[in-house]
Amino acid sequence: MPRPPVKTDVQAIAPGRAFADGGADITGLLLAWQAGDDGALNDLLPIVYGELRRQARRELRREAVGHTLQPTALVHEAYLRLIDQRRAHWESRTQFFAVAAKAMRRILVDHARARRRAKRGGGATQVTLTGVSAGEDPMVDSDAMPIDTLDLDEALTRFAALDPEKARLVELRYFAGLSIPEAAAALGVSPATVGREWAVARAWLRRELSR
């Protein structure tokens, strides 16, 4: 049966419910994607992007100039708002975060570019990598500092040309805050494999960002 058309205005979404005007059920799209319906991803991404962008605008209004955004917090809030907890399960959760990581990266980069243009090269936007903390990953520094969003995006773009899977892992860890087991589920590999790849990816990224 064809899915109803998707609307991107998510202002009034309740968790796990369709839009009031007959739009898509977010959890249903995730489950359809998991079942092999690739078209569900095309419907899902604009909705997740729209919700995250709305949340980001709200946070920007609250914060003073020179703020940092915490993408992990925004992603998790979007998940709680959009997903029906009774129907969602491990696979749909990790799929949601995979989509949200891409959306969050795009939002932060777009904002950083706009801010840089407005400041004529100054006032770089930073991203706080709160989802990758020492408490859940011993390979990460406990005093991790915010980094420039555009520097991170450019480094990830270079990394993706060398190793797309490791670059995707970095995106999942940094922009969605997935743990190693969650990232393993999203990528369809073992946690041990993710642990090894994460060590390599993190070392490469640290080197690039310190130049």
N, C-alpha and C positions, 0 to 999 in steps of 0.2 A: 504494500500500500504506500503511495507517495506520501512523504512527510509534508506537513503544512509549511508555508513560507516562513522564514525566520526573520524576525525583526531585531534591530540592533539597539533599540532604546530599552535599557534594562533598569530604568529608574524604579519601577514598581514590581520587580520580580520578588516573589516569595520563594523560600527554599523548595526546590523540587517541583514547582508548579509551572504551568504554561503561562505565557503572557496573557494578559487580560483580553487582548485583541486576537487571540488565537495563534500566537507564535509557538516556538518550539519548546519542548520539555528538555531541559539541559541533561538531566540524568538519562533520559531516553536516548538522546544523541550519543552520549558516552557509551551506553550499552550497545547501540547500533554500530558504532565505530569498532568496539571490541569484537563484535560478531562478524566483522569483515566489510561493513558498509563504509567505504572510503569517502563517500559523499557526505557522510555525517560530520567529518572533520571540517569540510568547507562551510558547513552551517554553524559549527560550534565555535570556530575561532573568532568570528566577528562579535559573537555574544560575550565571550570571555574578555575580549579586548575592550568592548564597550563598558563592561562593568569595572574593569581595572582602571580604565581611563577616568571614569567618573570618580572612583575612589581617590585616584592620584590628584585630580583637581581639588577635591575636598581637602586632602592633606596639605596641598600647596597653599590653600587659602588660610589654613591654620598656622602655618610655619612662617617664621621670619625669613628675611632675605639671607641667603647662604645656608639654607636648610639642607638636610640630607633626607632622602626618601628611603624607606625600608621595604624593599620589594617583597620579601618573604611575608611580612605582616599583611600586605595588601592581597597577596595571592591566597593566603589562608582565609582571610575575611571573605574574599570572593567565593571560595569553595563553600564556606558555611552558608553563604547567602543563596547560592545557586543550586546546590545539590540536595536531593532528597536522601537524608541519611538512612532511611529505612530500605531504600532500594540500591544504594551505592555499595560497592565492595572494593576490595583491594585494587583490582585491575582498573576499575573506573576512576578511583581516586588518583592513581599514579598517571593515568592518561590525562586527567584534568590538569594536573600540575605540569605535565609535558607541554600541553597547549598554553597554559598560563605563563610558563617561563618564556616562551617566544613572544607572547603578547606584552609581558612586562618589560622585556628587553627593548622592544620597539617603542613603547611609551617613554621609557627613560631616555633613550637615545634621541627621540624626537624633541623631548623637552630640553635636553641638554643642548641640542643644536640651536633651538629657538633662543635659549638663554644666552648662548655664546654670541649669536648674531645681535641680540639686543644690547649686549655689553661690549660689543666690538672686540671679542676675544677674551673677555674676562668673565669672572663669576662662574667657573665650571661647576656643573652639577655633580654631586657625589652620590655613590650608591653604597649603603652600609650592608655588608654581607652578613647580616644577623642570622641567616638560616644555616650558615656553615660555622658552627661554634665549637670551641674546644670541648664543651661538655658532651657532644655527641660524636666527635671525630678527633682522635688524639693527634692527627697529622696537622691540625689547624691551630694557629697561634691563638692564645686566649685573649691577646690584646690586638686583634686584627683591626687595622685602620680602614676608614672609608677610602675608596679609590675613585678616580675620575671616571664617570660613565663612558665618555667617548674614548678614553684610553682603553678601557676594558673592552668596549665593543670592537675597536680596531684590532686589538690583540686577538680577540676571539675569531674575527674574520680571517686573520692570517693563520690562526691555528686550524680553522676549518678547512683551509686549502691543503694543509698538511695531513690532518687526521680528523675527518668529520665526526666520527663517533666520540672521540675524546672531547672535541669542542662541544658536542651536544651534552655530554656529561657535565662539563663546566657550566653550561647554561642551566641545566636542571638543578645543580647544586647551588649556584649563586642566585639565580633569579626566582626560583621556586622553593629553594630551601629543602630539597629532598635529602633524606638520609641516604647512606650507602645502600641499605636494603631496598628502599623505595626507588632509588635511581636504578638499581639492578632490575627491579620489576618493570620499570618504564622502558628500559632498554632491552629487556628479554635476555639478560645474561646473569651469571651468578654474582653474589655479593663479593666473593673473592676476586673475581675478574674486575669488578668496579673498583675495589680497593686498590688493586695494582694500577689500573688506568688513571685513577684519581691522583695517585702519588706522582705519576709522570706528568699529568696535565697540570697539576698545581705547581710543580717545579718549573715547567715551561712558562706558565703564566707569570709566576713570580719574577723570573728572569726578564721577560719582556717588559713588565711594568716597572722594573727598576732601572731601565735604560734611560 
